[in-house]
Amino acid sequence: MFALTFAVLSCSSPRGFYTYKVASIPSAEEGVIYLESSGIAGNEKDAYNDAAGNAFSTVLYKGLPGSVQPKALVDDEALAKKNHPGAMDCFTKFECYNKFIVATEKTGIPVKEKNGTVVNLRLKINLSSLKTYLETNGVIRRFGF
């Protein structure tokens, strides 16, 4: 039950190419997903924001096999961003997607590397309200409709 499901994803940033990790943490709690995510940026605060953004990007566009959200919530990232720019812009701004974060915990010690500061963050995301937001904004369809 304590095993983590890992998904290693690639992401490009202004500092170049780097790999981030997002892992699901098993839980029996309904309507939420627990994740551990890494982030990198020029300073610690921005690195934690990057870690949260990486977690959302994974849940939205990739899914986490073996978790409560094994498949992507959004089938086609490019099409969703084109057809629903206002709704999807939310996930590029910490102030916006923060409303779906129920709890966070900084894990480990921030590490300074040549590309920036690397951090790890545990998040509890309200998956139910995230899905409702996407449905309300026409990004995804309600199951069965």
C-alpha positions, 0 to 999 in steps of 0.5 A: 500500500505504501508503494508509489507509482512513478511517471517520469516525464520530460518538460522543457523550460527556459533553462533547457531540458530537464526531467521531472517526476510525479508519483501517486501516493495510494489513498482510499479517500474519495474524490482526491489524488495524492501526488509527489512531484518535483520542480525546478526554477531559479529560486525555491518559491518558483521551484515549488510552483513548478512542482505543483504545475508538473503535478497538474500537467501530469493529471490533466494530460498524461494520467498516472497508471495505477492511481485513481487517475490512470488516464489523462483528464484531457484527451488532446492538450493542444485542442483543449488549449485552442478551443478553451484558452480561458479555462486552460490558461488556469493551469499555467497560473499558480494563483488559479490552479491553487484552488484545487490544491487541498494540502501541500507538504514540502519534502526533502531539502531543496537542492541547488543545481546548475539549472536552478533549485530542485524541490519535491512537493507532496500535494493533495488535489481535489480531483472532483472539483477539478473535473467539475471545473473542466466539465463546466468550462466545456473542456471535458464531457460529463461521464455518460453524456 
